[in-house]
Amino acid sequence: MRFDAAVLRSYESPFAVEEVVLNAGPARDEVLVEIAGCGMCRTDLAVRRSAGRSPLPAVLGHEGAGTVVETGGAEAGLSVGDNVVLSFDSCGRCRSCRAAAPAYCDSFASLNLFGGRTEHATRFTDAAGTVLAPRWFGQSSFARYAVVAVRNAVRVDPSLPIELLGPLGCGFLTGAGAVFHSFGLSPGETIAVFGAGAVGLAAVMAATAAGAVSVAVDRHPERLALAERLGALPLHAASADLPAHVRRSTGGGAQYALDTTGDARLINDALRALRPTGHLGLVARLHGTLPLEPGTLDRGRRISHICEGDAVPALLIPRLTALWQAGRFPFDQLIRTYPLADVNEAEADCDAGRVVKPVLIPNRGKR
């Protein structure tokens, strides 16, 4: 089977949209999905900064959504014609997976970041026969088609705009999951969100849906304006004595804070903005040391890392689509669509902060 995909051949080069070859169809626990749209996540772009760790050449993309066009058999549990949102890979067997914590799968890094499943190694090649890296996050969905394990595919209502749903599988899942699962926000509780990108704004929307009070911190005025429309009190990241502003805005300090930036200064600001017993969650990867300033962890404050919103995708994705249908999680306001052929323009806009969430549409011609 031959189709177009965006291939990254080196850590420095642009994506190349070219023909690739799928040499085998889905196994008994897999499905072949025609991709209607795939979100571009900063984890896709971070491959360039972690040169040598993720194998290349590769087809990236891990926020895919589309329609099942072939199943591997009755064990797949999905049918041709089902609309599905794709999420991250997991083994399904380790202690974390059995405890409904697939984001903490023992094999998460190897399955999603560093080579995938060895049995898939020769199934995906370019037109010349060069083997491409096994499935990125179990998907490699910067492409017209993707073969995925059934547990990565979540069936959704066919009336929904499937081309826009892909980011619910990672970026929006992470922000909303942090609010609903990691923190369990209740009406009237307070959260400060540092970084108003896709993950941060998903957290703002989830906090608003939960009836909580949110503060959004960012350096981009247009993103602060968007956060305000979504229900948050906006604060510029360069504000003098930022923690004091957050404490005043939350009646003495936020009960929860979510950092999506990985910036050590903002992380310390987030800790100082917490009330006693407050909880700070980190979702961004740190690229250096994190020196904590004296007093930031006093009085019962704590800090933890959150992966994929502590979510079970099969449970949270339907919850988010139901909230969207009710007008309470307007994630479509964060999306700008691009033809797959414009993948490099989408990357440039994402990297520069000109767009919150790019979504690539494989079946749309170049603009």
N, C-alpha and C positions, 0 to 999 in steps of 0.2 A: 504494500500500500504506500503510495507516494503523496505527499502533501507539503504545503509551505510551513515553515517554522522560523523563528528568530534564533539564530545560532550565535553564541558567543565563543569565538575561537581563541582569544587571548585576553588577558586581564586589562590590556590597554586599548584594544581595538573596539570599534563600534559593533553593535549587533549587525549581522548579515541575514536578511530574509532570503531563504533559499529552500530548495527542495530537499526533503529528508525522506527516509524510507523506514517504514515499520515492517520488520521481517517476520513477525508472528502476531497472531491475534490474541485476544484475552484468554488467560487460563481460567479454570473453573471458578475461581473466586475473584475474577476480575471483570471489568466492563470496558468497552471502547466508547469514548465520549466524543461527540463533535462539539468543539468548544465554541460557545456563542460570545463569550467575553472573558478576559482574564485581567484582574487587577495587577498593577505593578507595585510591589512592596519594596521598602528600603532594604529588606533582607536580600532581594534580588540584586540591588545595586551594590550592597556591601561585599559581594563576591570580588569586586575589583580591589577592595581594601584588604582582603584576606588572601592575596595571591599565593598560589601553591597549595592551598588547603582544599578548595573545592575543585574537582577534576574538570578539565576542559579538553576538547571542545564540548559544549553542552547546550541544551535547550533549557532555559530557566523558566520561571513562571510557576507560582504556587497558589494563585487565587483564581482558579478556573471555575467556570460554570458552563453547562451545556446540556445536551440531550444524549441519552444512551442510544447508540446505533447498533451495538452488538454485545452479547453477553457470552460468558464462557460456559454457561450451562445453568441448570436449575439451582446450583449452589450459590449462584451470584445473588439471588434475592432481589434483583432489580429486573425490569423488563425494558425491551426496546421501546423507545418513545418517552421514557421517564425523564423528567428534567431534574438535574442534580447539581448541587454545589460541592466542590471538591475541597478537601482540607488536607492536613498534614498526615504523614505516614506514621505508623506505630506497629509494633510486633504483634500486639493482641494477646501475648502470653505471659509477659513478665509480671512481677508483683504490682508495679504501678498501673499497667494496663488493666489487670484484673481488679484493681481498686478504683476503677473509673477515673484514672488520672493519666490518660494517654500522652499528654504533653511531657510527662516525666518518664516516658518509656526508657528502659535501659539502653535501647538501640536508637534513640531519637537522633543523635548526631550522625551516626553512620547511615541511617536510612534516609535522612532528609538533607544532609549537608555534604557528606564526604564520600559519596559513591553509590549509595542506594543498595539495592538487592543484587547480589552477584549473578543470580539467575537471569537478570534482565540485561546483562552487560552487552550482549551482541544483538539485541532485538532492534536497536535503533541506530541507524547509520545515516551518513549523508549520501548524496546521489552518487558519489565516487566510491562508496563502500567503506569509508572511514568510520570506525565505531565512535558514536557519541556517548558521553557519560550517561550512566543509568539515571533513572527518573529523579529529577530534582523535586524534593518534598513529595515524592510519590506521584508526581504529575508531569512535570515539564510541559506546562500548558501555555507557553508562548507559541502556540501552534494551532493548526486547524483541528487536530485530533490528539487525544491523550488516552493511554491505557492506564487504568487505576485499579487498585484493590477496592473491593466493595466497601470495606470499612472506611475508606477515604471519601466515599460518595454519599451525600445526604439528599434523599428525595425531597423535592419541594413542590408546592402548589403550581400546577401548570399555567395558572392565570397570571403568575408573577413575571416581571420583565427579566427573563433569565440572563440576558446579556449584562445586566448590572449587578447580579448577585454574587459574583466571584469573591469580592473583598470580604464577604461575610465568613469566608473560610479561614481567614487569618487576621488581617489588620483590624477590621471592625469587631471580629470575634474577640481579639485580645483586649481591646479597650472596654467593650461591653462586659466581657467575662470578668475582668478585674473588678468592675463595679458590682455585678450581680453575684459572683461566686467568691472571688478572693476577699472582698470586703463585705459583701452582703449588705449594701446600703439600705437603710430604712427611711421612710418619709421624715423629713426634718433634719437628718444627719448632714454632715458637711464634708466636702472633698475639694482639695486643690489639685488641679491638673496642670502639670508643667510640660508644656509643649502641645500646641494646638494643631498637630498634624492629624493623619487619619486615625491613629490609635487614640490620641488625646481627645479628639472631637467625638469619637465613638463613646469614650468614657463620659463626656459631657452629655451626650444624648441619652445614654443609659441612666445617668444620675437624674436628669430631668424626668425621664420616664418613671424612675423610682420615687419621685417626690422629694429628692434630696436637694440641698443647696450646693452649687458648684462655683468655683473660681477657676478661670483659665488664664494661664501665664504663657506669653509668647512674645517674640520680638517683631512679628509681622502684623502691622495694623489691620490688614485685610482679614487675616485669620482671627484676630481678636474680635473683629466685627462679626464674623461668621459665628464664633463661639457665643457672642452675646445673643445673636438671633436664635441660637439653639438652647438658650436658657442660662448661660453662665455669666458671672460678673467678670469682665475682662480686666487684666492687669498686665502692663508692659513689663517684660523681663528685666529691663534696665531701670525700673523704678527704684528710687532711693529707699533703703530699708524695706525691701520687698516682703520679708517675713512679717513685719509689723502690719503692712497693708493687708496681708492675708488674714492675720489674726483679727484685725478689726472687722474685716468683711465677714468673718465666720463666727463672731461672737466669742472671741477668746482663743481661737485656734481651731484648725480643721481636725476632725477626727481621723480623716484619711487623706493621704496625698499619693498621687501617681506621677512618677517621673518617666517621661518618654524620651528624654534628651540624652541621657548618659553623661551630662555635664556635671562635673564635681561641684562647681560653685552652686548650681541650681539644686543639686541634691542636698547640700548643706542648708540652703535656704528653705527647702521643703521640710527638712527635719525641724528647723527652728520655727516653722509656721504651724507645727502640730500642737495640739493641746496635749496635756498629760495623758498617757496611755495611747497616744495616737500611733497610727500604722502607716508607714511609707512603703509603697510597692514600686519596684524597679522593673521596667520591661525592656529598656534599651541595653545593648551590650556595652560594657565599659571597655575602653581602649587604653586604659592606663590605671594607675593607682587611684584609690578613693580615700584621701585623707579626711577623716571626720573631725570637725572642729569640736573643742571642749564643750560639753554640755548638751550636744545635739541629741544624745541618746539617754539623757537623764529622765527621771520621772515616768518610767514605764514605756517610753517611746520605743518602737521597734521598726526594723527594716527587713524586707524580704524581697526575693526575686520572684516574678510572676512570668510564667511561660504560657503562651497561647490562652491567656485569661483563665487558667485552671479549668478550661471548659471541656465538656464532652460535645464535640461538634454536632452529633446527631440529636442532641437535646437543645443546645443553645441556638443553632441556626434556625429551626422552626419558630422558636420564641422571638427571634429578631425579625423574621419576616412577618409574623403576626403583629408585632408592634408597628412595623412599617405600614402594614395595611390599615392599622388603626390611626395612622398619622402621628405616632409617638416615637418613631425612630427614623427620621427622614434622611437616611444615609445617602440617598440619591443626590442630595444637595452638595455633597462633597466630591462628586464624580465628574470627570471630563473624559469623553471617549475619543479614541484614536484608532485609525486603521492599523492593523499589524505592521503594514509597510512603514508606518511612522514611529516605530518603536524607539528610534534614537531621539526623535523630537520629544516623545513622551518622557524618556529618561532625563533629558536636559531640563524639561519643565519641572519634573519632580525634584531633581537635584537642586534646582534654583528656588524651589518653594513657590513656583508660579501656579501649581496645581496641587490640590490636597491628595487626590487619588486618581491617577490615570488608569483607564481601563482600555485594553487593547481588544479590538474587534476583528477576528481573523477573516471574516467573510465580507468585509467592507474594503472597497478599493482605496488607493492612496488619494488624499485630499488634494 
